[in-house]
Amino acid sequence: MSSEETTRMRSAPQSQQDEASTEKPTTKEPENQEPHEPWLKSTWSKLGLDIPTVLIMMKGGLAPTIGLAIYQSTPVAREYGTSGYLLGIVCILGFGIMPRAKFLQTMLLNVIATCFSAAIAVLALWSSVQARIHTTRRSQPGTGGPGTVGTPSPGAQTGGYNSSQSAVCAIWLFFQVYIINALKSKYPQLQFSAIIWSIFAIVSMSYGPNFTTTTQALNFARTLLITYLSGFGIAFGVSLLVVPMNSRKIVFKIIPGYIGALRGALKAHARYVESLEHTDMFLPISHSGETKSTGEPKEKPHINEAMAFKKAAEALAGLIAKLHGELPFAKREIAIGKLGPDDLNELLRLLREIMIPVLGLSSVADIFERTSHWLGWDHAPTAGDDPNRERSVQDWNELAKLMHEPVSKLTQIMDEGLHHTLLKLQFIEQPKSTKSTSSSTEPDVEAKGDAIQPGDPTFGDYMEMKIQEFEATKQPMLRKWCELHDIDLPPDFFEKPASSESMLSAYDTEFDKRRRQRQMYLVLYIELLLASTGRAILELVYFADLKARSGKMDRNRLIVPGYKRLRKWLSSVFSPGEEDSSDDLNNAMHEGGGTGSKVYMGAGYQQRKDPEHLPPQNVVQKIGDYVRLIPKALGSSHSSFGFRAACATISLGILGYLESTHVFYTKQRVFWAVIMIGISMTPTAGQSLWNFTLRILGTFIAMVLSYVAWYIVDGHQAGVLVFYWLFCSMGFYVPLKFPRYAIAGVISIVTLTLILGYELQVTKIGVKVSTSNGQPYYPTYELAPYRLATVVAGLFVAFIWTIFPYPITEHSQLRRHLGSSLYLLANLYSVAHETIRYRIQGEEGDIDSKDSPARQLEKARTTIFTKQTVLLGQMQQVASFLKWEIPMGGRFPKETYTEILKRVETIQNYTALLSYSSRTFHAMKAEDETQWIQDFRQLLKSASLTSYENTSLLSLLSSSITTGQPLPPYLKTATPYALTENLEGMDRDILSIRHLAEPGYAAFAMMQITTRCVVADIGKLLALVRDLIGEIDFSFHTVSVADESEGAQSQDSILSNDKGKQD
């Protein structure tokens, strides 16, 4: 069994628990008989310290321990001189605990950054030495004696002070810090490389003003370069040889977790439907915990189950987003396994297809809440309440009872289908009985019986039969629904509906008609989404069976990514924003050709127009366009942040370039504080304060641990190294389990390495040699708090420059992100309606053709939906830093922004459901279409289903939020489609009850529900944005004043020109 297979089987504990729960009946034991879990075991479980996590932690502490341990060898110590502690720090920054693909990408960037920074350092040191030579009459080689900063590395003796050389080094330091932070802001994937370059630049430029010859400068740069590359080499070896982990293992751990969460979500939905049999589903959540008479808590099962199902569905969305982020790296892996990159890509698509209908099912409770709000039922029921509410509740109780058995059976078969997928793709081990049966030549019929179990070769056909049985229950359920509403249908009604027309209008009032119509729409909505979920899981089952039958799961093979995938990877390394931009919208929505119809995309998918420049027409103008990129880059927000960071760094680093303080700067290790400034600054004030707090906390923890590691063994090297490895391993627990606090964990490890590494260096080479670099020796009890003091000083300076001359707040960043999110939402809404239009007209084409509208639109929807999901996560992260900002002025309207984000998310989900519902029209073949579906298509074409007003409105909201300008006057949402009324006006029979069993009827019901929810949410979104940023008011008001005794005029005309009503 391969390691990859073993990882997949270990990564599904939840799936195995679900399997056990479905195969064995459970009996509830008395409470006094429940075994008490040991304290140590429960604590270990809460910490999440499973064996893989512990091994990765131990692996993380191994590389820096090796770096400090090999320095205890005399030849190594002679080679690295006083840079021994730096070797351990570089081993940490190699971050060997990352999966292999990510590690190799990061290592490649780190090595490039190191070599590039060394080249820049050599150029800067050479130019500074030339400045000394040209401004000194008789330049003597430095000796590293009194009045100098010593000898920082072998063969790099320093000399006296020279103002010209100091000025040149200061300019080079400013320039490098500016470039580093500007690139880090634009390319977040370069954060490790930026730290590497920053340390190299600051250390080299701190000693640079004191070298008197080029040879000395080159020796110093050479020692730094060798130290860096040696540290990376150690991290490289540990990453690939010790507990190797590739990105495929991460994916194979997420997939079973996703499937396990999906199984739990489906069971939660079944419990929710069951809870509707005996509760008031229109009762708002705010009133559901109290009775109307006593005010005491009462049972609220439908609310509990609805919340549990909603949380499970949200967890699915988070896991699919995480899987989408990890999959590009898994596809680039060179590994020995079974599933190839294309298989993983198809598996992700199938899992994503399951998520959309599950999200739709999770919105049923939201639809009930919206209905209660529309009808005025959003309060606890009272004695004089609307009698229609009680009737509706009773109707839904009966409908839930009708749906209970079919939903339970379908949920059971879907759960078994997911279990079957885990078995076939070898994410979990097959039961021993199945193994023994499959290994024998004759199946044990008596032991197996007639039941088909997950893992059987014919399970896919069996599941399809069960889904068909569920779909066949639609007619009996509709018949029972008609009986509940006193509509008598003959036995052959659905076979010969025309003969029973007189029985179809049994409604008392128009309200009753619409109420029952809403009921039936929602029943069809739930039925269609359940059937769609079952069909999507069936596709996953067939995929797993295909891989098993093809022999792919029988043996391991060498998996090598193709040339195209590697080329995409190299291009994505230096792309701004997300790490993998191969599916960027501008690339996805190109103008396609081919033998079929061409797909011409709108201008919104192309490069934006420049209102100040026309497109270039000749060579000179094209060259001018490239020249304009320079001032554009210099004027960008990334350049502004780089300049701010450079000013902060040089404000403290200037001490190293003045004659009266340059010796103090080196001896008192002030450049430690400068390094903290260069690597810790972030663009926004709240995040900066959060990061500064974590860094100080991490440094303080490292200070305490350094005391323990050094003094508990009385400074003996072997004992110190053991404790150092233990504490380093513990430090890696934080970034592994709590990425939000990763900075505290990493800083604590780096600080611990600096303190103990320096003390071990002194123990090895002696105090005399250790102080030859100009830095006096401090024992551990002084060095540790000294390090904490320099960190605090550096972070204080960095914080001052974060808010000076003006702060960049999370408020403004959240507002800009929100504007981008609304733009993406308008894009998604537009693509969804174009999809519906193509499907209704039957012009979508073959989805397997790359140039077909179906393929182009699907790719665009997937890309936009993924970008929107990622952006929503980023906005939630930005919102979490708001409380770390220093409040000034009025309070930030956090509640309004939170409500806007909630509406954006619901509009996104309902829009995805809107395009998903139209699949029914695409899936039907021309020869299988009934006359009703053909007539229905024609009526939908003429009913103007697509609405462009909402797309325009979302775009306007995006622009106003981004710029902060008030909304245009008289802006309002589009009128809800009223498709039911429009279609009935065209053809009174088209939505008759006789057509309820038609597949397109359920799709229409789902479209009707989702469009109404989308339009309602856009209206609420407009009101929230208008309340937030105001609206231009050009109105003319005439106000009559009744009381003239107060000195007022009888008539007052007020003209308000271009005046926004501000919040």
ZALO-126924 format. One record per residue (C-alpha): x, y, z. Coordinates in steps of 0.05 Angstrom, whole numbers. Each point is the difference from the previous one (the first is absolute). Layout:
<pts>
px,py,pz
X,Y,Z
...
</pts>
This chain:
<pts>
px,py,pz
0,0,0
29,68,-20
10,57,49
-49,42,-40
-53,-55,6
14,-7,75
-8,75,9
-67,0,-35
-25,-58,42
22,35,64
-29,66,-19
-73,-20,5
-14,-15,73
-66,36,-5
-19,-41,-61
16,-64,36
-42,22,60
-58,15,-47
9,-68,-31
-3,-33,67
-61,39,19
-37,-21,-64
19,-74,4
-13,-14,73
-62,18,39
17,42,60
-32,-6,68
1,57,49
36,-21,63
-19,28,68
40,61,20
29,-35,61
29,-54,-45
37,47,-47
75,-10,5
37,61,26
54,23,-49
68,9,33
22,72,11
64,-7,-40
-35,-33,-59
-55,53,-2
51,57,4
42,-32,-55
-62,-6,-43
-20,72,11
69,24,-21
-5,-39,-64
67,-34,10
-8,-60,-44
62,-38,-24
8,37,-67
-3,67,35
51,-20,52
47,-26,-54
-5,64,-39
14,41,63
62,-43,14
21,8,-72
-6,76,5
47,3,60
51,-46,-32
29,45,-54
21,59,46
25,-50,52
45,-32,-53
25,69,-20
20,18,71
28,-70,13
47,-2,-60
28,68,22
29,-36,60
49,-32,-49
66,40,-1
8,3,-77
-72,24,-7
8,52,54
64,24,-33
-37,7,-67
-61,38,26
35,41,53
-48,43,40
-60,-16,-46
-16,-67,33
-67,22,29
-20,27,-68
7,-71,-28
-55,-25,46
-46,59,-16
6,-13,-75
-17,-74,13
-65,24,31
-16,48,-56
7,-58,-49
-65,-25,31
11,-73,-15
-67,-21,30
-37,23,-62
-25,-52,-50
50,-16,-54
-28,40,-58
-9,62,42
68,-10,32
35,-7,-67
-33,63,-26
17,38,63
71,-27,0
10,20,-73
-23,70,15
43,3,63
63,-21,-37
-14,49,-55
-12,55,51
64,-19,37
43,1,-62
-31,64,-24
8,34,68
73,-23,2
12,30,-69
-33,66,22
41,-1,64
65,-10,-38
-17,58,-46
-19,44,59
62,-18,40
45,11,-60
-30,68,-14
6,20,73
73,-21,2
12,41,-63
-32,59,36
50,-8,57
58,-6,-48
-19,63,-38
-10,41,63
61,-22,39
70,21,-18
34,-60,29
-45,-59,13
29,-52,46
-29,-71,3
-45,-10,60
27,-39,59
-63,-10,41
35,31,60
-22,55,48
-46,53,-29
-29,-49,-50
-58,-49,1
47,-60,1
3,-58,-48
-70,-25,-17
26,-61,-40
67,-32,-16
42,46,-44
-48,59,7
35,48,47
-32,68,5
30,69,2
-17,69,25
-60,44,-16
-10,31,-69
-60,45,-13
-3,-11,-75
2,-75,7
-54,4,54
-44,43,-45
6,-49,-58
-19,-60,45
-59,39,28
-26,14,-70
8,-73,-20
-36,-23,64
-58,48,-13
-5,-23,-73
1,-74,17
-52,5,56
-45,40,-46
5,-52,-56
-9,-58,48
-63,26,34
-31,24,-65
9,-70,-30
-25,-33,64
-63,43,-3
-13,-17,-74
20,-73,3
-22,-31,67
32,-67,-19
69,33,7
-6,13,74
54,-51,19
46,25,-54
-12,71,23
22,-18,71
62,-35,-27
19,60,-42
-15,50,56
46,-34,50
56,-6,-52
-7,73,-20
-3,28,70
58,-41,27
44,15,-60
-16,74,-1
10,5,76
73,-23,-6
10,29,-70
23,71,20
60,-30,38
35,-41,-54
62,33,-29
15,-48,-57
-41,-38,-51
31,-66,23
-26,10,70
-69,16,-26
0,-61,-45
22,-45,57
-58,25,42
-51,-9,-56
28,-70,-14
-8,-21,73
-72,24,1
-16,-35,-66
31,-66,23
-38,4,66
-65,11,-36
10,-55,-51
23,-48,54
-62,13,41
-44,-11,-61
38,-64,-16
-14,-28,70
-74,19,-5
-2,-31,-70
28,-66,24
-45,-3,61
-62,17,-40
11,-54,-53
30,-55,43
-31,5,69
-74,-17,3
-10,22,-72
-68,31,-15
-26,20,-68
-59,43,-18
-39,-60,-24
-3,-25,72
-31,66,21
-53,-8,-55
-12,-72,19
-12,23,71
-49,55,-20
-42,-43,-47
-21,-52,52
-13,56,49
-44,34,-52
-38,-64,-14
-8,-13,74
-27,71,10
-47,-11,-59
-27,-63,31
-13,38,64
-33,57,-37
-48,-47,-36
-20,-34,65
-10,69,32
-47,18,-57
-40,-64,9
-8,17,74
-21,71,-19
-55,-26,-46
-23,-47,56
-3,58,49
-48,37,-46
-53,-53,14
-19,30,67
27,71,6
-16,70,-24
51,11,-55
-20,74,-7
21,15,71
60,48,-3
64,-21,35
-3,59,47
-67,-24,27
12,-74,-3
30,-9,69
-59,26,41
-73,-17,7
-50,54,-12
-30,-5,69
53,-16,52
63,23,-36
35,-64,20
43,-39,-50
-36,-51,-42
21,-51,-52
22,27,-67
23,-61,-39
-9,30,-69
44,59,18
54,-44,30
0,-46,-60
-2,58,-49
60,33,33
38,-66,3
-14,-12,-74
20,71,-19
66,-5,39
14,-67,-34
-13,32,-69
46,59,17
54,-50,21
-7,-33,-68
11,67,-35
62,12,42
29,-69,-15
-13,7,-74
36,67,0
58,-31,38
2,-58,-49
0,48,-59
60,36,30
40,-65,12
-17,-35,-64
46,40,-47
60,-21,42
-23,-72,2
-5,-2,-76
72,23,-6
28,-55,44
47,-53,-25
-24,-60,41
-14,-74,2
-75,-10,6
-63,-20,-36
-42,60,-17
31,48,-50
-7,76,-6
-59,-5,-47
-35,-49,47
9,49,57
-28,56,-42
-61,-41,-19
-9,-20,72
-1,73,22
-51,16,-54
-46,-56,23
6,20,73
-16,72,-18
-61,-23,-39
-27,-33,63
11,63,42
-46,46,-39
-66,-38,10
19,-13,73
8,75,9
-68,8,-31
-31,-49,50
32,39,57
-39,61,-22
-69,-31,12
-2,28,71
20,68,-28
-58,-4,-50
-49,-14,56
27,60,38
-7,44,-61
-71,-24,-11
-19,16,72
29,69,-8
-37,13,-66
-66,-22,30
9,35,66
8,-63,40
69,17,28
-23,-2,72
-21,-51,51
-71,-25,-14
-56,33,41
-74,-12,11
-23,51,-52
51,-20,-52
-13,-10,-74
-39,-65,-9
37,-13,-65
64,-10,40
-29,-57,40
-26,-33,-64
68,8,-33
35,-31,60
-48,-59,-1
10,-8,-75
75,-2,8
-4,-49,57
-39,-47,-45
47,12,-59
60,-15,45
-32,-65,19
-10,-17,-73
73,15,-15
28,-36,61
5,-70,-28
26,17,-71
51,50,29
24,-51,51
9,-54,-52
36,47,-48
45,26,55
18,-72,18
19,-19,-71
39,65,-9
38,-14,64
16,-70,-26
22,29,-66
50,45,34
24,-59,41
7,-40,-65
43,56,-29
46,-1,60
8,-75,-7
12,-1,-75
50,57,1
34,-33,60
-8,58,47
-22,-51,53
14,-74,6
-52,-51,-22
-30,-43,55
35,-67,10
-60,-39,-21
-1,37,-66
74,-12,-10
-7,-75,12
-60,-4,-46
34,39,-56
62,-43,6
-38,-65,-9
-21,-25,-68
-71,-18,20
-41,54,35
-33,-21,65
-73,10,-19
-28,-25,65
43,47,41
-15,60,-44
-73,-11,-14
-38,42,-50
22,67,29
48,42,-41
52,34,44
47,58,-12
62,-26,-35
-38,-50,-44
13,4,-75
-75,11,-15
-11,53,54
-4,56,-51
-58,-32,-37
-34,-15,66
7,73,22
-27,25,-67
-61,-45,10
-12,29,69
5,71,-26
-50,-17,-54
-46,-27,54
6,66,37
-16,39,-64
-60,-46,-11
-28,20,68
-15,70,-28
-67,-20,-29
-25,-36,63
23,58,43
-35,50,-46
-63,-42,2
1,1,76
13,75,-1
-62,8,-43
-40,-42,49
22,46,56
-30,59,-39
-65,-36,-18
21,-10,-73
-25,-69,-22
42,-30,-56
-21,-62,-39
49,-59,0
23,15,-71
7,75,9
75,4,-14
-7,-47,-60
-62,36,-28
-1,69,32
-45,31,-53
-61,-40,23
2,32,69
4,73,-15
-63,17,39
30,-25,65
62,45,-2
-28,65,26
-20,-13,72
28,63,31
-45,45,42
37,66,-7
59,29,-37
40,-1,65
-13,-74,10
21,-12,-72
65,36,9
13,-31,68
-9,-70,-27
40,17,-61
58,24,45
-6,-65,39
5,-41,-63
58,41,-27
39,-11,64
-16,-75,0
24,-5,-72
61,42,19
19,-49,55
-15,-61,-43
41,26,-59
60,17,44
-2,-68,35
-4,-36,-67
56,44,-27
43,-16,61
-13,-74,-10
17,5,-74
64,39,15
21,-53,51
-17,-54,-51
48,33,-49
53,-4,55
-16,-74,10
7,-14,-74
66,37,-1
26,-43,58
-25,-64,-34
34,21,-66
66,9,35
-7,-66,35
-19,-38,-63
56,32,-41
52,-30,47
26,68,22
-13,-15,73
35,-68,-3
72,24,-2
43,61,9
33,36,-58
48,58,-10
-40,64,-9
35,57,-35
-33,67,-17
-1,19,-73
36,57,-34
-63,43,-3
-13,-7,74
73,18,17
-4,60,-46
-63,23,36
35,-9,66
60,43,-20
-46,54,-25
-42,-1,64
61,7,45
8,74,-20
-74,16,-9
-31,51,48
-52,-20,50
-18,-73,2
54,-52,-7
-34,-35,-58
-28,48,-52
-3,-49,-57
-76,4,3
-2,75,0
-63,30,-27
34,38,-56
32,-66,-23
-64,-40,9
-45,47,-39
37,8,-66
-27,3,-70
-6,-72,-23
0,-26,-71
-11,-66,-32
-47,-33,-48
-61,16,42
-27,67,22
48,53,25
-8,25,71
10,75,4
6,24,71
-19,70,23
48,57,13
-4,-14,75
43,-62,-10
54,38,-38
52,49,22
-31,63,28
1,63,-42
43,59,19
-43,64,0
62,43,-11
33,-40,-57
-24,-32,-63
29,-68,-21
70,8,-30
2,3,-75
74,-1,-16
67,-24,28
15,65,36
-67,-1,36
9,-72,19
69,16,30
-32,59,36
-51,-48,31
57,-41,29
35,63,25
-65,21,36
4,-65,41
58,31,39
-38,59,30
-60,-45,8
41,-48,43
32,56,39
-68,30,15
-32,-65,22
-20,-19,71
55,-53,-1
52,53,-13
-28,44,54
5,-57,51
71,-15,-22
20,73,9
-33,2,69
38,-63,21
66,29,-27
-10,64,39
-15,-39,64
62,-43,-9
47,58,-15
-28,42,58
33,-49,49
54,-27,-46
28,71,-8
36,-12,66
47,-47,-36
20,54,-50
18,58,47
70,7,28
-21,8,72
-47,-60,2
25,-51,-51
42,-39,51
-58,2,50
-47,-25,-55
41,-63,-10
22,-15,70
-70,7,30
-30,-42,-56
-48,55,-22
-3,-32,-69
-43,-55,32
-53,54,10
10,24,-72
-10,-71,-25
-66,-4,38
-23,64,-34
18,-25,-69
-35,-67,7
-60,16,44
-35,59,-32
-68,-11,-32
-43,49,-39
-58,8,49
2,26,71
-44,-53,34
37,-59,-30
66,34,18
-20,8,73
-24,-73,1
66,-25,-30
41,44,46
-36,-29,60
12,-71,-23
74,14,-13
11,30,69
-37,-59,31
41,-50,-40
65,34,19
-20,0,74
-17,-74,-3
67,-13,-34
36,39,54
-31,-44,54
14,-64,-37
73,20,-13
10,6,76
-29,-70,9
40,-31,-57
66,31,21
0,-1,75
-35,-66,13
60,-36,-30
50,53,23
19,19,-71
25,-69,-22
-4,-4,-76
-34,-67,-7
-54,15,52
-13,69,-30
-8,-29,-69
-50,-52,25
-42,53,35
7,46,-60
-27,-54,-47
-58,-14,48
-20,73,6
8,12,-75
-46,-59,-14
-51,27,49
4,68,-35
-20,-30,-66
-66,-23,31
-25,71,-6
6,10,-76
-24,-72,-11
-64,4,42
-12,75,6
23,35,-64
-31,65,25
53,2,55
57,-27,-44
42,63,10
5,-11,75
23,-72,-10
52,17,-54
28,61,37
7,-41,64
40,-53,-38
44,52,-34
13,38,65
16,-65,37
49,-18,-56
33,68,3
10,-2,76
21,-73,8
38,0,-66
42,59,22
15,-31,68
19,-66,-33
44,39,-48
36,34,58
9,-67,35
32,-29,-63
46,56,-25
9,38,64
-16,70,23
59,33,-35
-18,-25,-69
-75,11,11
12,73,18
45,12,-60
-61,22,-40
-7,62,44
-56,-27,43
15,-10,75
-16,-66,33
-62,-5,43
-20,-61,40
-67,-32,-12
-36,36,57
20,67,-32
-2,-18,-73
-72,-25,2
-32,64,28
47,40,-44
-30,-35,-60
-70,15,26
18,73,9
26,7,-71
-62,-35,-28
-46,47,38
40,61,-23
-1,-22,-73
-75,-15,2
-14,66,33
35,38,-56
-36,-43,-51
-67,15,32
14,75,0
13,-3,-75
-62,-42,-11
-44,56,24
45,58,-23
-8,42,-41
-69,-31,-9
-27,-69,20
-26,-51,-50
-58,-30,39
-37,-65,-5
-62,43,-11
24,24,-67
28,-68,-20
-66,-34,18
-38,52,-41
44,-11,-61
-6,-76,7
-75,8,5
-1,41,-64
39,-55,-36
-47,-53,28
-61,37,-26
33,5,-68
13,-74,-1
-72,-11,22
-26,41,-58
45,-41,-46
-26,-66,29
-72,24,-6
10,19,-72
34,-66,-17
-56,-39,34
-53,35,-41
38,-10,-64
4,-74,18
-75,-3,10
-13,36,-66
44,-48,-39
-31,-61,34
-71,21,-11
15,15,-73
35,-67,-6
64,34,-27
49,-18,55
35,-53,-42
43,-58,22
34,11,66
57,-46,-21
19,50,-55
48,53,25
-29,52,-47
-73,-11,17
-40,51,40
-14,-55,52
74,-11,14
17,74,0
-57,19,47
13,-58,47
73,20,5
-18,72,13
-52,-19,53
50,-45,36
55,53,-3
-44,57,25
-33,-43,55
68,-23,25
29,71,-1
-62,26,36
5,-54,53
74,16,12
-14,74,3
-56,-10,51
50,-38,43
50,57,-6
-52,51,20
-18,-40,61
73,-2,18
7,75,-9
-62,11,42
31,-40,56
57,52,5
-49,58,9
1,-6,75
76,9,0
-5,69,-31
7,61,44
-70,32,-4
0,72,-21
-62,40,-16
-68,-31,-10
-12,-74,9
10,-45,-61
-67,-28,-25
23,-72,9
-72,-27,5
-18,30,-67
62,-30,-34
-15,-67,32
-71,1,-26
25,20,-69
49,-59,-1
-57,-46,21
-43,25,-57
57,-7,-50
10,-72,21
-74,-17,-6
-5,33,-68
60,-40,-23
-30,-65,23
-69,13,-29
31,23,-66
39,-65,-4
-65,-38,13
-34,42,-54
49,-23,-53
-1,-71,29
-76,-5,-7
3,12,-75
40,-64,-10
-65,-37,-10
-11,36,-66
71,-16,-22
-3,-73,20
-63,-14,-41
12,-29,-68
-43,27,-57
-32,-68,-13
-18,-9,73
-34,68,9
-75,-1,10
-46,50,-33
-7,36,66
75,12,7
4,25,-72
-57,49,12
32,19,66
65,17,-34
-34,45,-49
-39,37,54
63,11,42
35,29,-60
-55,52,-10
-7,13,75
67,36,4
26,-44,56
69,32,3
4,67,36
57,48,-11
-23,52,50
27,-39,59
68,-7,-34
2,75,-11
-22,13,71
54,-46,30
52,35,-44
-22,68,25
2,-23,72
70,-26,-12
23,66,-29
-31,41,56
29,-44,55
70,1,-32
2,75,-11
-41,20,61
-44,44,-43
-76,5,14
-47,-42,-42
-35,31,-59
-70,27,15
-65,-39,-10
36,-67,-1
-45,-60,12
2,-75,-9
-30,-36,-58
-71,-25,9
-3,-75,16
-11,-41,-62
-72,-22,16
13,-56,-49
-60,-39,24
-48,57,-16
34,15,-67
-1,-72,-23
-72,-11,22
-18,63,-38
30,-29,-63
-27,-70,9
-47,-14,58
13,-75,-4
76,3,-1
6,-2,76
-60,-43,13
4,-53,54
-4,-53,-53
72,15,-20
30,-7,70
35,-65,-18
36,32,-58
76,6,14
1,72,-24
-55,20,49
45,-14,60
56,39,-34
-47,59,-11
-22,-3,73
72,3,22
15,58,-46
-61,37,26
22,-8,73
73,17,-12
-14,62,-42
-48,27,51
52,-9,55
54,32,-43
-43,61,-16
-20,7,73
72,-3,24
22,50,-53
-53,47,26
25,-8,71
71,9,-25
-19,65,-34
-32,26,64
62,-18,41
48,33,-49
-45,62,-5
0,4,76
75,-8,1
25,50,-52
-62,42,-15
-37,19,-63
3,63,-43
-63,41,11
-22,49,-54
-71,5,26
-38,65,11
-40,2,65
-54,49,20
-11,3,75
-59,36,31
11,31,68
-64,5,40
25,40,60
18,69,-27
7,27,71
69,-32,5
25,46,-54
0,-52,-55
-23,15,-71
-66,-30,-24
33,-36,-56
72,-23,-5
32,-26,-63
59,-45,8
44,-17,-58
50,-55,12
52,-4,-56
48,-59,-3
-4,-11,75
8,-70,26
-40,-24,59
57,-25,43
-4,-50,57
</pts>
